[in-house]
């Protein structure tokens, strides 16, 4: 019985810590974000401005500016054909007030918390899915 109670408390603490991002900012905005394929479970979306400003990534400066994204609901989750290196997507939504991780985010690594942008709409500007599929087919 004590063991079950401990697991329930532990699960509650993990859930409450991971979702505590301080509520949403009042300002709704539209951001054009570029996908960066980091070799970790880190935040992997960046604005064009941040890509230019921190292109050298000295001291992980670009990584520290990168953004997690979070769909407002499951119907807005990005399909598997999106999220390839250099994909560009225009998202409309709001940032959370505090750094954290997206809802339902799981990782065995220990990435740093980052800004989280909760989007209510998106529009694909550029997808590199076809380029990666063509590359995979050539290597087979």
C-alpha positions as CSV (number, residue, x, y, z in Angstrom):
1,X,0.0,0.0,0.0
2,X,2.8,2.4,0.9
3,X,4.5,1.6,-2.3
4,X,1.5,2.4,-4.4
5,X,1.0,5.7,-2.5
6,X,4.7,6.6,-3.1
7,X,4.3,6.0,-6.9
8,X,1.1,8.1,-7.0
9,X,2.8,11.0,-5.2
10,X,5.9,10.7,-7.3
11,X,3.8,10.7,-10.5
12,X,1.9,13.8,-9.3
13,X,5.1,15.7,-8.5
14,X,6.7,14.9,-11.9
15,X,3.5,15.9,-13.8
16,X,3.1,19.1,-11.8
17,X,6.7,20.1,-12.2
18,X,6.8,19.4,-16.0
19,X,3.7,21.4,-16.7
20,X,4.4,24.4,-14.6
21,X,5.2,27.1,-17.2
22,X,3.5,30.0,-15.5
23,X,0.5,30.4,-17.8
24,X,0.4,32.0,-21.2
25,X,1.4,35.5,-22.1
26,X,-1.4,37.8,-23.2
27,X,0.2,38.6,-26.6
28,X,-0.7,36.3,-29.5
29,X,1.9,36.3,-32.2
30,X,2.9,34.7,-35.5
31,X,6.4,33.3,-35.7
32,X,8.2,31.9,-38.7
33,X,10.4,29.1,-37.1
34,X,13.2,27.0,-38.6
35,X,13.7,23.4,-37.5
36,X,17.2,22.6,-36.2
37,X,18.2,18.9,-35.9
38,X,20.3,19.0,-32.7
39,X,21.9,15.8,-31.5
40,X,19.8,16.0,-28.3
41,X,16.2,16.3,-27.1
42,X,16.7,20.1,-26.8
43,X,14.5,22.9,-28.0
44,X,14.8,22.7,-31.8
45,X,13.0,25.6,-33.4
46,X,14.5,29.1,-34.0
47,X,13.6,32.4,-35.6
48,X,15.4,33.6,-38.7
49,X,16.7,36.5,-36.6
50,X,18.2,34.2,-34.0
51,X,19.7,31.9,-36.7
52,X,21.5,34.9,-38.2
53,X,22.5,36.5,-34.9
54,X,23.8,33.3,-33.3
55,X,25.0,31.5,-36.4
56,X,28.4,30.7,-34.8
57,X,26.6,29.2,-31.8
58,X,29.4,30.3,-29.5
59,X,28.8,29.0,-26.0
60,X,25.6,27.3,-27.2
61,X,24.1,30.8,-27.8
62,X,21.7,29.6,-30.5
63,X,20.7,26.5,-28.5
64,X,19.8,28.8,-25.6
65,X,17.6,30.9,-27.8
66,X,15.8,27.9,-29.4
67,X,12.2,27.2,-28.7
68,X,10.0,24.2,-28.0
69,X,6.6,24.1,-29.7
70,X,3.4,22.7,-28.2
71,X,0.1,22.2,-30.1
72,X,-2.9,23.7,-28.4
73,X,-4.7,20.3,-29.0
74,X,-3.9,16.9,-30.5
75,X,-5.5,17.8,-33.9
76,X,-2.7,20.3,-34.4
77,X,0.2,18.0,-33.8
78,X,2.7,18.1,-36.7
79,X,2.7,15.1,-39.0
80,X,5.7,12.9,-39.3
81,X,6.5,14.6,-42.6
82,X,7.4,17.8,-40.7
83,X,10.3,18.4,-38.4
84,X,13.2,17.8,-40.8
85,X,16.3,20.0,-40.8
86,X,15.6,23.4,-42.2
87,X,11.8,23.0,-42.4
88,X,10.2,26.4,-42.0
89,X,6.8,26.7,-40.4
90,X,4.7,29.8,-39.5
91,X,3.1,29.2,-36.1
92,X,0.4,31.4,-34.5
93,X,0.1,31.2,-30.7
94,X,1.5,32.4,-27.4
95,X,4.6,31.8,-25.3
96,X,4.3,30.6,-21.8
97,X,5.5,33.0,-19.1
98,X,8.2,30.6,-17.8
99,X,10.7,28.3,-19.5
100,X,9.8,24.6,-19.4
101,X,9.0,21.7,-21.6
102,X,6.0,21.1,-23.9
103,X,3.0,19.1,-22.5
104,X,3.6,15.4,-22.9
105,X,7.3,15.9,-23.4
106,X,9.5,12.9,-22.5
107,X,13.2,12.5,-22.6
108,X,15.8,10.1,-21.2
109,X,18.3,12.9,-21.6
110,X,18.4,15.9,-19.3
111,X,17.9,18.9,-21.7
112,X,17.7,22.4,-20.4
113,X,14.3,24.1,-20.1
114,X,13.5,26.6,-22.8
115,X,10.8,28.9,-24.0
116,X,7.7,27.1,-25.1
117,X,5.4,28.4,-27.8
118,X,1.9,27.0,-27.7
119,X,0.4,27.2,-31.1
120,X,-3.2,27.3,-32.3
121,X,-2.5,27.3,-36.0
122,X,0.4,26.6,-38.4
123,X,1.2,27.0,-42.0
124,X,4.1,25.1,-43.8
125,X,6.4,27.5,-45.5
126,X,9.0,25.0,-46.5
127,X,9.3,21.2,-46.0
128,X,12.4,19.2,-46.6
129,X,10.7,15.8,-46.2
130,X,11.0,15.0,-49.9
131,X,14.7,15.8,-50.0
132,X,15.4,13.5,-47.1
133,X,13.2,10.7,-48.6
134,X,15.1,11.0,-51.9
135,X,18.4,10.9,-50.0
136,X,17.4,7.8,-48.1
137,X,16.2,6.0,-51.3
138,X,19.6,6.8,-53.0
139,X,21.4,5.2,-50.1
140,X,19.4,1.9,-50.2
